[in-house]
Amino acid sequence: MKQTDIYTEALTCLRSILLADHPEFQNWIDWLERDIQDWTQRQEVTHHLRAYGGMGSFNDLPSMRGNHDYIFDFLKSVCYAFGHLYGKREDVSPEVLMKECVHDAEQASYHPHKELNQAIAQHLMQGDLQENLDRL
């Protein structure tokens, strides 16, 4: 199993999906690149959280193609939950917290595709979701 930072893998997959499906949204692709850098260099999530809410936000992006749309929404939910909880639970490592967020999203009733949820979560935890995006 490949060792990876789960949050970085999730952000990287969001960026990859957006780049593949909507390269015209270079501002959001660059935004996610900065989120990745902020996390890998300083374990900072503030910039990423500013992407959500309001007109023209990350939540207003058009649909992605095929299962990319569902995967993109799943990953947005996971990253948003992690961003809000990170730093508020001092007794929990970022990795454990991210695993909890993935598990919660996988089990959430608003994500109705149980098998796809499990596959996304499994590949995300293994650090190979990006390589498997088009196979899900």
Backbone as JSON, one array per atom type, in Angstrom:
{
  "sequence": "MKQTDIYTEALTCLRSILLADHPEFQNWIDWLERDIQDWTQRQEVTHHLRAYGGMGSFNDLPSMRGNHDYIFDFLKSVCYAFGHLYGKREDVSPEVLMKECVHDAEQASYHPHKELNQAIAQHLMQGDLQENLDRL",
  "N": [[0.84, -1.18, 0.0], [0.57, 2.17, -0.85], [2.06, 4.89, 0.82], [0.58, 7.86, 1.75], [-0.47, 11.24, 2.18], [-3.65, 11.73, 3.1], [-5.4, 13.94, 2.85], [-3.99, 15.57, 1.06], [-4.03, 13.87, -1.16], [-6.78, 13.88, -1.69], [-7.24, 16.62, -2.33], [-5.56, 16.8, -4.57], [-6.83, 15.06, -6.32], [-9.27, 16.4, -6.67], [-8.31, 18.62, -8.05], [-7.25, 17.35, -10.34], [-9.55, 16.22, -11.54], [-11.0, 18.54, -12.12], [-9.21, 19.79, -13.88], [-9.19, 17.93, -15.98], [-11.9, 17.87, -16.79], [-12.88, 20.47, -16.89], [-10.96, 22.51, -17.98], [-11.06, 25.18, -18.51], [-11.57, 26.54, -16.2], [-9.31, 27.79, -14.92], [-8.7, 29.43, -12.77], [-9.81, 28.1, -10.54], [-8.39, 25.72, -10.65], [-5.81, 26.66, -10.15], [-6.34, 27.65, -7.59], [-6.79, 25.28, -6.13], [-4.26, 24.18, -6.39], [-2.8, 25.94, -4.84], [-4.01, 25.35, -2.38], [-3.06, 22.76, -1.99], [-0.31, 23.25, -1.75], [-0.34, 24.94, 0.53], [-1.18, 23.1, 2.45], [0.77, 21.02, 2.35], [3.11, 22.39, 2.94], [2.59, 23.93, 5.28], [0.54, 22.83, 6.73], [-2.02, 24.06, 6.55], [-5.39, 25.1, 6.24], [-7.11, 27.17, 5.76], [-7.25, 28.76, 3.38], [-8.39, 26.93, 1.57], [-10.95, 26.53, 2.7], [-12.14, 28.96, 2.23], [-13.05, 28.75, -0.31], [-15.61, 27.79, -0.41], [-19.11, 28.56, -0.43], [-21.24, 31.38, -1.05], [-21.84, 33.4, -4.01], [-20.55, 32.21, -7.08], [-18.82, 30.43, -5.97], [-16.84, 27.52, -5.08], [-18.75, 25.59, -4.84], [-20.47, 26.19, -6.88], [-19.56, 25.28, -9.28], [-19.86, 23.82, -12.56], [-21.32, 20.63, -13.57], [-19.27, 17.68, -13.57], [-17.84, 15.24, -15.83], [-19.43, 12.08, -16.31], [-18.81, 9.66, -13.76], [-17.04, 11.3, -12.52], [-18.3, 13.56, -11.59], [-19.76, 12.74, -9.33], [-17.67, 11.72, -7.74], [-16.15, 14.05, -7.43], [-17.93, 15.66, -5.91], [-18.1, 14.05, -3.61], [-15.43, 14.17, -2.69], [-15.21, 16.95, -2.28], [-16.98, 17.22, -0.1], [-15.64, 15.69, 1.86], [-13.18, 17.1, 2.12], [-14.1, 19.61, 2.93], [-15.35, 19.01, 5.39], [-13.11, 18.05, 6.81], [-11.5, 20.37, 6.8], [-13.0, 22.08, 8.43], [-12.94, 20.77, 10.87], [-10.26, 20.42, 11.46], [-7.72, 21.34, 13.65], [-9.47, 21.95, 15.65], [-9.73, 19.79, 17.17], [-7.53, 18.92, 19.12], [-6.44, 16.61, 20.19], [-6.39, 14.72, 18.22], [-4.72, 13.36, 15.46], [-3.95, 14.81, 12.21], [-4.14, 12.85, 10.18], [-5.72, 10.77, 11.3], [-8.06, 12.22, 11.77], [-8.76, 12.88, 9.12], [-9.29, 10.33, 8.14], [-11.57, 9.76, 9.63], [-13.32, 11.66, 8.54], [-13.49, 10.76, 5.89], [-14.65, 8.26, 6.32], [-17.11, 9.08, 7.45], [-18.25, 10.46, 5.25], [-18.4, 8.38, 3.45], [-20.37, 6.82, 4.62], [-22.56, 8.49, 4.66], [-25.96, 9.38, 4.15], [-26.68, 11.1, 2.13], [-25.02, 10.57, 0.09], [-25.73, 8.42, -2.12], [-24.71, 6.12, -3.42], [-23.56, 3.31, -2.49], [-21.58, 1.28, -3.14], [-19.86, 2.69, -4.86], [-19.12, 4.75, -3.13], [-17.64, 3.26, -1.26], [-15.56, 2.35, -2.88], [-14.34, 4.78, -3.67], [-13.53, 5.75, -1.14], [-11.8, 3.66, -0.35], [-9.74, 3.72, -2.32], [-8.87, 6.33, -1.91], [-7.85, 6.19, 0.72], [-5.81, 4.39, 0.28], [-4.17, 5.86, -1.25], [-4.21, 5.9, -4.0], [-6.2, 6.98, -5.54], [-6.21, 8.97, -7.52], [-4.94, 7.68, -9.66], [-6.91, 5.92, -10.31], [-9.23, 7.23, -11.03], [-10.63, 7.28, -13.52], [-11.5, 4.72, -13.71], [-13.48, 4.22, -11.96]],
  "CA": [[0.0, 0.0, 0.0], [1.32, 3.42, -0.98], [1.88, 5.85, 1.9], [0.26, 9.19, 1.25], [-1.27, 12.12, 3.0], [-5.0, 11.55, 2.55], [-5.94, 15.25, 2.47], [-3.3, 15.97, -0.18], [-4.56, 13.03, -2.23], [-8.13, 14.36, -2.01], [-7.09, 17.89, -3.04], [-4.94, 16.52, -5.86], [-7.87, 14.47, -7.16], [-10.18, 17.49, -7.04], [-7.62, 19.4, -9.08], [-7.14, 16.52, -11.55], [-10.87, 16.14, -12.16], [-11.32, 19.86, -12.68], [-8.31, 19.99, -15.02], [-9.62, 17.05, -17.07], [-13.27, 18.1, -17.22], [-13.15, 21.9, -17.08], [-9.69, 23.25, -17.95], [-11.32, 26.62, -18.63], [-11.62, 27.12, -14.86], [-7.93, 27.84, -14.46], [-8.65, 30.07, -11.45], [-10.06, 27.08, -9.52], [-7.27, 24.79, -10.71], [-4.74, 27.34, -9.41], [-6.77, 27.71, -6.2], [-6.52, 23.97, -5.54], [-2.8, 24.03, -6.32], [-2.37, 26.67, -3.64], [-4.47, 24.57, -1.23], [-2.12, 21.64, -1.85], [0.93, 23.82, -1.22], [-0.58, 25.39, 1.9], [-1.25, 21.94, 3.34], [2.04, 20.28, 2.39], [4.17, 23.22, 3.52], [2.28, 24.52, 6.58], [-0.67, 22.2, 7.27], [-2.97, 25.16, 6.63], [-6.62, 24.8, 5.49], [-7.93, 28.38, 5.68], [-7.48, 29.14, 1.98], [-9.33, 25.98, 0.97], [-12.29, 26.76, 3.22], [-12.68, 30.18, 1.63], [-13.59, 28.42, -1.64], [-17.01, 27.36, -0.27], [-20.1, 29.54, -0.02], [-21.35, 32.62, -1.8], [-21.97, 33.29, -5.47], [-19.31, 31.95, -7.79], [-17.95, 29.62, -5.12], [-16.47, 26.16, -5.46], [-20.0, 24.82, -4.92], [-21.22, 26.6, -8.07], [-18.95, 24.76, -10.5], [-20.78, 22.96, -13.32], [-21.12, 19.19, -13.42], [-18.14, 17.02, -14.2], [-18.33, 14.18, -16.73], [-19.6, 10.73, -15.77], [-18.65, 9.48, -12.32], [-16.21, 12.38, -11.98], [-19.18, 14.49, -10.88], [-20.04, 12.16, -8.01], [-16.39, 11.67, -7.01], [-15.81, 15.44, -7.11], [-18.78, 16.06, -4.79], [-17.67, 13.26, -2.45], [-14.16, 14.74, -2.22], [-15.51, 18.28, -1.72], [-17.56, 17.01, 1.22], [-14.58, 15.22, 2.76], [-12.22, 18.2, 2.35], [-14.78, 20.65, 3.69], [-15.49, 18.51, 6.76], [-11.77, 18.04, 7.41], [-11.07, 21.74, 7.02], [-13.71, 22.67, 9.57], [-12.58, 20.08, 12.12], [-8.82, 20.48, 11.7], [-7.31, 22.35, 14.62], [-10.46, 22.03, 16.73], [-9.59, 18.56, 17.95], [-6.08, 18.87, 19.36], [-6.04, 15.26, 20.57], [-6.49, 13.82, 17.06], [-3.79, 13.7, 14.38], [-4.63, 15.11, 10.93], [-4.42, 11.62, 9.43], [-6.86, 10.11, 11.92], [-9.21, 13.08, 11.5], [-9.13, 12.72, 7.71], [-9.91, 9.0, 8.02], [-12.93, 9.9, 10.16], [-14.11, 12.42, 7.56], [-13.73, 9.86, 4.76], [-15.63, 7.26, 6.78], [-18.42, 9.74, 7.57], [-18.77, 10.71, 3.9], [-18.71, 7.07, 2.86], [-21.59, 6.32, 5.24], [-23.61, 9.5, 4.63], [-27.14, 9.02, 3.36], [-26.8, 11.98, 0.96], [-24.21, 9.94, -0.96], [-26.54, 7.21, -2.23], [-24.09, 5.01, -4.13], [-22.74, 2.65, -1.48], [-20.39, 0.63, -3.71], [-18.96, 3.73, -5.35], [-18.57, 5.38, -1.92], [-16.61, 2.37, -0.71], [-14.41, 2.35, -3.79], [-13.67, 6.08, -3.55], [-12.87, 5.78, 0.16], [-10.69, 2.7, -0.34], [-8.63, 4.24, -3.14], [-8.36, 7.53, -1.25], [-7.05, 5.75, 1.86], [-4.61, 3.71, -0.24], [-3.35, 6.85, -1.92], [-4.16, 5.68, -5.45], [-7.46, 7.41, -6.16], [-5.92, 9.7, -8.74], [-4.65, 6.72, -10.73], [-8.1, 5.11, -10.59], [-10.4, 8.1, -11.25], [-11.38, 6.93, -14.73], [-11.95, 3.33, -13.61], [-14.61, 4.13, -11.02]],
  "C": [[0.88, 1.25, 0.0], [1.02, 4.33, 0.2], [1.62, 7.22, 1.3], [-0.49, 9.96, 2.3], [-2.66, 12.15, 2.37], [-5.6, 12.88, 2.09], [-5.3, 15.74, 1.18], [-3.82, 15.16, -1.36], [-5.95, 13.51, -2.65], [-8.06, 15.68, -2.79], [-6.53, 17.69, -4.44], [-5.97, 15.93, -6.82], [-8.91, 15.51, -7.57], [-9.59, 18.3, -8.18], [-7.56, 18.63, -10.39], [-8.47, 16.42, -12.29], [-11.23, 17.45, -12.83], [-10.48, 20.14, -13.92], [-8.76, 19.17, -16.23], [-10.98, 17.46, -17.65], [-13.59, 19.56, -17.54], [-11.86, 22.71, -17.02], [-9.88, 24.76, -18.08], [-11.41, 27.31, -17.27], [-10.23, 27.14, -14.22], [-7.82, 28.48, -13.07], [-8.89, 29.04, -10.33], [-8.97, 26.02, -9.5], [-6.09, 25.37, -9.93], [-5.07, 27.42, -7.92], [-6.44, 26.4, -5.49], [-5.02, 23.7, -5.43], [-2.27, 24.76, -5.08], [-2.8, 25.93, -2.38], [-3.51, 23.42, -0.94], [-0.81, 22.15, -1.24], [0.76, 24.27, 0.22], [-0.58, 24.21, 2.87], [0.11, 21.25, 3.46], [3.15, 21.08, 3.05], [3.88, 23.67, 4.95], [1.11, 23.86, 7.31], [-1.75, 23.25, 7.56], [-4.18, 24.87, 5.73], [-7.49, 26.03, 5.23], [-8.25, 28.77, 4.24], [-8.5, 28.22, 1.33], [-10.76, 26.25, 1.43], [-12.94, 28.01, 2.63], [-13.29, 29.92, 0.25], [-15.09, 28.12, -1.59], [-17.9, 28.52, 0.13], [-20.07, 30.8, -0.85], [-21.46, 32.36, -3.3], [-20.61, 33.09, -6.11], [-18.33, 31.11, -7.0], [-17.66, 28.26, -5.76], [-17.72, 25.29, -5.63], [-20.81, 25.13, -6.18], [-20.62, 26.08, -9.38], [-19.93, 23.86, -11.23], [-20.45, 21.48, -13.1], [-19.88, 18.72, -14.14], [-18.69, 15.88, -15.05], [-18.41, 12.84, -15.99], [-19.51, 10.67, -14.26], [-17.75, 10.55, -11.7], [-17.07, 13.34, -11.16], [-19.44, 14.0, -9.46], [-18.77, 12.14, -7.15], [-16.0, 13.08, -6.56], [-16.63, 15.91, -5.9], [-18.4, 15.33, -3.5], [-16.41, 13.87, -1.85], [-14.35, 16.14, -1.65], [-16.06, 18.15, -0.31], [-16.51, 16.61, 2.24], [-13.63, 16.37, 3.11], [-12.84, 19.32, 3.17], [-14.91, 20.24, 5.16], [-14.14, 18.53, 7.48], [-11.32, 19.45, 7.74], [-11.73, 22.39, 8.22], [-13.31, 22.03, 10.9], [-11.1, 20.21, 12.46], [-8.48, 21.63, 12.65], [-8.28, 22.5, 15.78], [-10.4, 20.82, 17.64], [-8.1, 18.29, 18.13], [-5.59, 17.46, 19.65], [-6.01, 14.28, 19.4], [-5.52, 14.29, 15.97], [-4.55, 14.02, 13.1], [-5.0, 13.84, 10.15], [-5.64, 10.89, 9.99], [-8.14, 10.9, 11.66], [-9.68, 12.92, 10.06], [-9.79, 11.37, 7.49], [-11.34, 9.04, 8.54], [-13.83, 10.62, 9.16], [-14.45, 11.55, 6.35], [-14.79, 8.84, 5.14], [-17.02, 7.87, 6.88], [-19.04, 10.01, 6.19], [-19.18, 9.41, 3.23], [-20.05, 6.56, 3.37], [-22.79, 7.26, 5.11], [-24.76, 9.11, 3.7], [-27.29, 9.92, 2.13], [-25.85, 11.56, -0.15], [-24.81, 8.56, -1.2], [-25.87, 5.98, -2.86], [-23.08, 4.29, -3.26], [-21.47, 2.03, -2.05], [-19.38, 1.64, -4.22], [-18.32, 4.48, -4.17], [-17.42, 4.56, -1.36], [-15.37, 2.37, -1.58], [-13.63, 3.65, -3.71], [-12.87, 6.11, -2.25], [-11.66, 4.86, 0.2], [-9.5, 3.23, -1.13], [-8.03, 5.51, -2.52], [-7.44, 7.15, -0.09], [-5.76, 5.07, 1.41], [-3.68, 4.68, -0.95], [-3.26, 6.66, -3.42], [-5.46, 6.07, -6.14], [-7.2, 8.12, -7.48], [-5.68, 8.76, -9.91], [-5.89, 5.91, -11.13], [-9.36, 5.93, -10.89], [-11.25, 7.65, -12.43], [-11.87, 5.49, -14.72], [-13.16, 3.17, -12.71], [-15.91, 4.52, -11.71]]
}
